[in-house]
């Protein structure tokens, strides 16, 4: 193992002492965080026709306070208390021991196979719209494989390259979105909050599906903690980056959608990808193509940032003795875990043959489980390690911590209840693989 001190849950390397990684500055960190958690107002247009324009906008304004803010507060406290590579995985291990630490890392890592596969499928779908000959079959899969290979190569080059590429690509996303938003408000014809809900639609569809989608949009704020040691001055930059991220996501979700509805686009026709149609109405064909390109780049950024976050899990779990030691090796030139990046990308490529809804619905269960463990770790370590230095503390004492843990956990339950029905089978089945893997790998670790 590379880091012997990481072999016990309570002994982990301190990021401020770590010189083994290249460092990402605050601006690059915020860009990567935004790419992971938001990346623009794309992919949730169906919420408008399902929940109604007014209720959808309310969801976009309310969900961050109930969901993103608590997760950001929890992540900020732990990033200042234990600023270590592996983030939430090692926090859970320190709080609950080897078994639950392993579950947290395993569930999240295997879950991101599904999410990265889903991103690759979406990119292949977008590309096939431009080049119909690539639609379906092995050509579609090779297109997905191409995007995975490109993103893997960027990640191998190092976190500073990832940060620089992300900043540049985000500009190509946010500039068209800003133009679209401005033109939408200039051409506003109707009140975007009217009607509040679709007349005659069952409340379960209005409040269930819409709120679940809004919660999904504002999730993931703890995920980049896996690269903690690769961020410059994490006790300062993690809380600051998250403080920037939450309002930035709110603005770039709410304003473009409000502008699009207000410009007179029929809210009953909104489906996935409909923003391109709305853009054509407010800015003509050039803006429609710009928004189409922005949506495609946003998905590419999501794939890139998710791969960055997920590949640090096999790296740190290898350091802790669960996986083969080769996954804990850093490339001498780029200071990145090349073996972990290649393995994760290869598995994602294999899953890119499946349909998008099944991949995302199953992934949701795995992500929810790791997020709840992250929240519980904050509560547990407050009780068992009160002496641990915390540069940032969740305000409100025990009541504040309880609210941060309970409110998102209840919303997570709502998210799962209103998920795809196929996930009710595949989600629990995927979770069950964690204990099975633990029996084998923990036994192997103990005998090593």
C-alpha positions in Angstrom: 0.0 0.0 0.0 1.2 3.5 -0.7 0.0 5.1 2.5 0.4 2.8 5.4 -1.2 5.2 7.8 -4.5 4.9 5.9 -4.8 1.3 6.9 -6.9 2.1 9.9 -10.1 4.2 9.9 -8.8 6.8 12.3 -5.4 7.3 10.7 -5.6 9.1 7.4 -3.2 11.4 5.6 -3.7 15.1 6.1 -4.2 17.0 2.9 -2.3 20.1 4.1 0.8 17.9 4.3 0.2 16.2 1.0 2.6 17.0 -1.8 2.0 13.9 -3.9 -0.7 15.6 -6.2 -0.8 18.6 -8.5 -3.2 21.2 -7.1 -6.4 22.7 -8.4 -7.0 26.4 -7.6 -10.3 27.8 -6.4 -11.5 28.9 -9.8 -10.8 25.5 -11.4 -12.4 23.7 -8.4 -15.6 25.8 -8.7 -15.7 25.0 -12.5 -15.3 21.3 -11.9 -17.9 21.4 -9.1 -20.3 23.3 -11.3 -19.7 20.8 -14.2 -20.5 17.9 -11.9 -23.5 19.4 -10.1 -25.2 21.6 -12.7 -23.5 22.3 -16.1 -26.4 24.3 -17.3 -30.2 24.2 -17.6 -30.5 21.0 -19.7 -32.1 17.7 -19.3 -35.0 18.5 -17.0 -37.4 20.3 -19.3 -40.1 17.6 -18.8 -40.6 18.9 -15.3 -42.3 22.0 -16.8 -45.1 20.0 -18.5 -45.4 17.5 -15.6 -45.6 19.8 -12.6 -46.6 23.1 -14.4 -44.5 26.2 -15.0 -45.2 27.9 -11.7 -44.6 24.8 -9.5 -41.5 23.9 -11.4 -40.0 27.3 -10.8 -40.9 27.1 -7.2 -39.2 23.7 -7.0 -36.1 25.2 -8.6 -36.0 27.9 -6.0 -36.9 25.8 -2.9 -34.9 22.6 -3.5 -31.4 24.1 -2.9 -32.4 25.3 0.5 -33.8 21.9 1.5 -31.2 19.8 -0.3 -28.1 21.5 -1.6 -27.5 23.7 1.4 -27.5 20.8 4.0 -25.3 18.7 1.8 -22.9 21.6 1.3 -22.8 22.4 5.0 -22.0 18.7 5.9 -19.3 18.5 3.2 -17.8 21.8 4.3 -17.5 20.6 7.9 -15.9 17.3 7.0 -13.6 18.8 4.4 -12.1 21.1 7.1 -12.0 18.3 9.7 -10.6 15.5 7.5 -9.3 17.0 4.2 -8.2 13.7 2.7 -8.3 12.1 -0.7 -11.3 9.8 -0.9 -13.5 12.3 0.9 -16.9 10.9 1.9 -15.6 7.3 1.7 -12.9 7.9 4.3 -15.2 10.0 6.4 -17.6 7.1 6.6 -14.8 4.7 7.3 -13.6 6.9 10.2 -17.1 7.2 11.6 -18.4 3.6 11.2 -15.4 1.4 10.5 -14.3 -0.9 7.7 -17.6 -2.5 6.7 -19.6 0.7 6.2 -16.6 2.6 4.8 -16.3 -0.1 2.2 -20.0 0.0 1.4 -19.8 3.7 0.9 -16.8 3.5 -1.5 -18.1 0.4 -3.3 -21.6 1.7 -3.8 -20.5 5.0 -5.1 -17.7 3.7 -7.4 -20.0 1.0 -9.0 -22.8 3.5 -9.2 -20.7 5.8 -11.3 -20.2 3.1 -13.8 -23.8 3.5 -14.5 -23.8 7.3 -14.6 -20.7 7.5 -16.8 -22.3 4.9 -19.1 -25.4 7.1 -19.2 -23.4 10.2 -20.1 -21.7 8.3 -22.9 -25.1 7.1 -24.2 -26.5 10.6 -24.2 -23.4 11.9 -26.1 -23.8 9.2 -28.7 -27.5 10.1 -29.0 -26.6 13.7 -29.6 -24.0 12.8 -32.2 -26.4 10.5 -34.0 -28.8 13.4 -34.4 -26.0 15.2 -36.4 -24.8 12.0 -38.2 -27.8 9.6 -38.5 -25.5 6.8 -39.8 -24.2 6.5 -36.2 -27.6 5.8 -34.7 -28.0 2.3 -33.2 -25.9 -0.8 -33.1 -22.1 -1.0 -32.9 -21.6 2.5 -34.4 -23.6 4.0 -31.6 -21.5 2.1 -29.0 -18.2 3.1 -30.7 -19.3 6.7 -30.5 -19.9 6.4 -26.8 -16.5 4.6 -26.4 -14.8 7.5 -28.3 -16.1 10.1 -25.8 -15.1 7.9 -22.8 -11.6 7.6 -24.3 -11.2 11.3 -24.8 -12.4 12.1 -21.2 -10.1 9.3 -19.8 -7.2 10.8 -21.6 -7.9 14.3 -20.2 -8.2 12.9 -16.7 -4.9 11.0 -17.1 -3.2 14.3 -18.0 -4.0 15.6 -14.5 -6.4 17.7 -12.5 -5.0 21.0 -13.7 -5.7 20.0 -17.3 -9.2 18.9 -16.2 -9.7 22.2 -14.5 -8.4 24.2 -17.5 -10.5 22.2 -20.0 -13.6 22.6 -17.8 -13.3 26.4 -17.5 -12.9 26.7 -21.3 -15.8 24.4 -22.1 -18.1 26.0 -19.5 -17.7 29.3 -21.4 -19.1 27.7 -24.5 -22.0 26.5 -22.4 -22.8 29.6 -20.4 -22.5 32.2 -23.1 -25.3 30.8 -25.3 -27.4 30.2 -22.1 -26.8 33.9 -21.1 -27.9 35.1 -24.6 -30.9 32.9 -24.5 -31.9 34.1 -21.1 -31.5 37.8 -22.1 -33.5 37.4 -25.3 -36.2 35.4 -23.5 -36.8 38.1 -20.9 -36.7 40.8 -23.6 -39.4 38.9 -25.6 -41.4 38.0 -22.5 -45.1 37.6 -23.3 -46.6 35.7 -20.3 -46.2 35.3 -16.6 -43.8 32.3 -16.2 -45.5 31.3 -13.0 -48.9 30.8 -14.6 -50.5 28.3 -14.4 -49.1 27.1 -11.1 -49.9 23.4 -11.8 -51.4 21.6 -14.8 -55.2 21.6 -14.5 -56.7 18.3 -13.6 -53.3 16.4 -13.2 -53.0 14.1 -10.2 -51.1 15.5 -7.3 -48.7 12.6 -7.3 -47.4 13.5 -10.8 -47.3 17.2 -10.0 -45.5 17.0 -6.6 -43.9 13.6 -6.9 -42.1 13.5 -10.2 -41.3 17.2 -10.4 -39.9 17.5 -6.9 -37.9 14.3 -7.3 -36.4 15.7 -10.5 -35.6 19.0 -8.8 -33.9 17.2 -6.0 -31.8 15.2 -8.4 -30.7 18.4 -10.1 -29.4 19.8 -6.9 -27.6 16.7 -5.7 -23.9 15.7 -5.7 -22.4 18.5 -3.6 -20.4 16.0 -1.6 -19.1 14.0 -4.6 -16.0 16.1 -5.4 -14.7 15.5 -1.8 -12.9 12.5 -3.3 -10.3 14.9 -4.8 -9.8 16.8 -1.6 -6.0 16.5 -1.6 -5.9 17.7 -5.2 -7.5 21.0 -4.3 -5.3 23.9 -3.1 -5.9 24.7 0.6 -9.1 22.5 1.0 -10.1 23.8 4.4 -10.5 27.2 2.8 -11.5 26.4 -0.7 -14.1 23.6 -0.1 -16.5 25.7 2.0 -15.9 28.8 -0.3 -16.3 26.8 -3.5 -19.6 25.3 -2.2 -20.8 28.7 -1.1 -20.3 29.9 -4.6 -21.7 26.8 -6.2 -25.2 26.8 -4.6 -26.4 30.2 -5.8 -24.6 29.8 -9.1 -26.7 26.6 -9.8 -29.9 28.3 -8.7 -29.3 31.2 -11.1 -28.4 29.1 -14.1 -31.3 26.8 -13.6 -34.0 29.2 -12.7 -33.4 32.2 -14.9 -33.2 30.4 -18.3 -36.2 28.3 -17.6 -38.2 31.4 -16.5 -37.1 33.2 -19.6 -38.0 30.4 -21.9 -41.5 30.0 -20.4 -42.1 33.7 -20.3 -41.1 34.1 -24.0 -44.3 32.3 -24.8 -43.1 28.7 -25.4 -46.1 26.4 -24.8 -45.3 24.9 -21.4 -47.4 21.7 -22.2 -44.9 20.8 -25.0 -41.8 20.9 -22.8 -39.9 17.6 -23.0 -36.2 16.7 -22.8 -34.2 18.8 -25.3 -37.1 21.3 -25.7 -34.8 24.3 -24.8 -33.3 24.0 -28.3 -36.8 24.5 -29.8 -37.5 27.5 -27.5 -34.1 29.0 -28.5 -35.1 28.8 -32.1 -38.2 30.8 -31.3 -36.4 33.6 -29.4 -33.1 33.7 -31.3 -33.5 31.9 -34.6 -31.5 29.0 -36.0 -28.1 30.3 -34.8 -29.2 30.3 -31.2 -30.8 26.9 -31.5 -27.6 25.4 -32.8 -25.6 27.2 -30.0 -28.0 25.8 -27.4 -27.8 22.3 -28.9 -24.0 22.5 -28.8 -24.1 23.8 -25.2 -26.3 20.9 -24.1 -23.9 18.4 -25.7 -20.9 20.0 -24.1 -22.7 20.1 -20.7 -23.1 16.3 -20.9 -19.4 16.0 -21.8 -18.5 18.1 -18.8 -20.7 15.9 -16.6 -18.9 12.8 -17.9 -15.5 14.3 -17.3 -16.1 15.5 -13.8 -17.9 12.3 -12.8 -14.9 10.3 -14.0 -12.6 12.5 -12.1 -14.5 12.0 -8.8 -15.1 8.3 -9.2 -11.6 7.2 -10.1 -10.2 8.4 -6.8 -12.3 5.8 -5.0 -10.5 2.7 -6.2 -7.2 4.7 -5.7 -7.9 5.4 -2.0 -9.6 2.0 -1.4 -6.4 0.4 -2.8 -4.4 2.5 -0.4 -6.5 1.2 2.4 -5.9 -2.4 1.4 -9.2 -3.4 -0.3 -8.0 -3.5 -3.9 -4.8 -4.5 -5.6 -1.9 -2.1 -4.8 -1.4 -1.2 -8.4 -4.5 1.0 -8.3 -2.8 3.1 -5.7 0.1 4.0 -7.9 0.4 7.6 -9.3 1.9 8.3 -12.7 5.3 9.9 -12.2 4.7 12.6 -14.8 1.0 13.5 -14.3 0.5 12.4 -10.7 -2.8 10.7 -11.5 -4.0 7.1 -10.7 -3.8 5.9 -14.3 -4.8 2.3 -13.6 -7.9 3.4 -11.7 -8.9 5.7 -14.5 -8.4 3.1 -17.2 -10.3 0.4 -15.3 -13.2 2.7 -14.5 -13.5 3.9 -18.1 -13.4 0.3 -19.4 -16.2 -0.8 -17.2 -18.3 2.3 -18.1 -17.7 1.5 -21.8 -19.2 -2.0 -21.3 -22.3 -0.5 -19.7 -22.8 2.1 -22.5 -24.8 -0.5 -24.5 -27.8 -0.2 -22.1 -30.7 2.3 -22.2 -30.4 5.6 -20.4 -33.4 5.4 -18.0 -32.4 2.0 -16.6 -28.8 3.2 -16.0 -29.9 6.4 -14.2 -32.7 4.8 -12.1 -30.4 2.1 -10.7 -27.6 4.6 -10.1 -29.9 6.7 -8.0 -30.2 4.0 -5.3 -26.5 3.7 -5.0 -25.9 7.4 -4.8 -28.6 7.9 -2.2 -27.1 5.3 0.0 -23.6 6.9 -0.1 -25.0 10.4 0.5 -27.0 9.2 3.5 -23.9 7.6 4.9 -22.0 10.8 4.4 -24.6 12.8 6.4 -24.6 10.2 9.2 -20.8 10.4 9.3 -21.0 14.1 10.2 -23.4 13.3 13.1 -21.3 10.3 14.3 -18.0 12.1 14.3 -19.5 15.0 16.1 -20.3 12.6 18.9 -17.2 10.3 18.8 -14.5 12.8 17.8 -15.6 16.2 19.3 -11.9 17.2 19.7 -11.3 17.0 15.9 -10.3 20.5 14.6 -13.1 21.8 12.4 -12.4 25.0 10.5 -16.0 25.2 9.6 -18.9 23.9 11.7 -22.5 23.4 10.8 -24.3 26.2 12.7 -27.0 25.6 15.3 -25.3 23.0 17.4 -27.0 19.6 17.7 -30.2 20.9 16.3 -28.4 22.2 13.2 -26.7 18.9 12.7 -29.9 17.0 13.1 -31.6 19.2 10.5 -28.8 18.7 8.1 -29.0 15.0 8.4 -32.8 14.4 8.6 -34.2 16.9 6.0 -32.1 15.6 3.0 -32.6 12.0 4.1 -36.4 12.4 4.0 -36.1 14.0 0.6 -33.9 11.1 -0.6 -36.6 8.7 0.5 -39.1 10.8 -1.6 -36.7 10.6 -4.5 -36.5 6.8 -4.4 -40.3 6.4 -4.0 -40.9 8.4 -7.2 -38.1 6.8 -9.2 -38.5 4.5 -12.2 -40.3 1.3 -11.3 -37.6 -0.9 -12.7 -35.2 0.6 -10.1 -37.3 -1.0 -7.3 -35.7 -4.2 -8.4 -32.3 -3.2 -9.8 -31.6 -0.6 -7.1 -31.8 -2.9 -4.1 -30.0 -5.7 -6.1 -27.1 -3.3 -6.8 -26.9 -2.4 -3.1 -26.8 -6.1 -2.1 -23.6 -6.5 -4.1 -21.8 -4.3 -1.6 -22.0 -6.7 1.3 -21.2 -9.6 -1.0 -18.0 -7.9 -2.2 -17.2 -6.9 1.4 -17.2 -10.5 2.6 -14.6 -11.4 0.0 -12.4 -8.3 0.0 -12.5 -7.6 3.8 -11.4 -11.3 4.3 -8.7 -10.8 1.8 -7.6 -7.6 3.4 -7.5 -9.2 6.9 -5.3 -12.0 5.6 -2.9 -9.7 3.8 
